[in-house]
Amino acid sequence: MLNNSANKMNDDFVNSGETAENKGLKISESWYYKAFIKIANKIIHKPLSIFRLIKQVIAHLKKYESVKDLTSDVKDHLSVLIRLVQAYAKGSYREISLNGIVGTVAALVYFVAPLDFIPDFLLFGLVDDVAILMWVYSNYRSEIDAFLEWEDAKKIKIELDGSKI
């Protein structure tokens, strides 16, 4: 009986016409995601743990390179989140709120967790992972944009024929 209700909840979640961000919002309000927030709070000041997490995220992403749920936008957003967390762990970028970095780390932990709202071994199991990643990206958009500007400003500018590239 519990399995049937869980399957119905998963089917409703996957098949609803909601945007990924709205689905992510629902996940972010769940007790289950709050457990990932607690995990993120514990590891946020442990650079070695953060780097291990990043390694796991990259390995997990490689497993799903051909999955259609992982569109180029999702991969791009995930790449930005990884770089943001990596810069934070290195101490080179700290211009993000505590909620922003904890939420981002929690989303990455959620992404690699073997059991989450919809387990990844199910055919549609990445839908919730994508939803929470998109929600985090949308929710902390101004802080992520500030990071991207910082990152862009760090790039070496080379002058060719009097113009900067």
C-alpha angles and dihedrals in degrees: 000000000000090000091053093051091046090050091049091050090049092047091049090049095048098041100043116112092235124126119254089250092056091048088049090051090055091050092046090057094052124103087235094061090044086064088059089051089056090050091049091050089054096051102034093095095042107086093188090056090048092051090049089051091050090051090051092048091052092048091047091049091052090056090060102039093122097044111114092218088069098071122179089262091056091047091048092049091047090050091053092049091050092050091047093052091044092052089047092050091049089051093236094114123036102149093114129095120254089245090051096052094040091049091049094049090046090053091051091048089049090050093057097037110114092215120040137136089308111017113238094231088072115088093247095035096118093062093086092043091053090045095054092045091051091046092052091047091049096041094051096033097130092051092046091049089051089052091050090051090049090048092049092049090055093059114107112254114216121199116222119176091346096306126103120236 
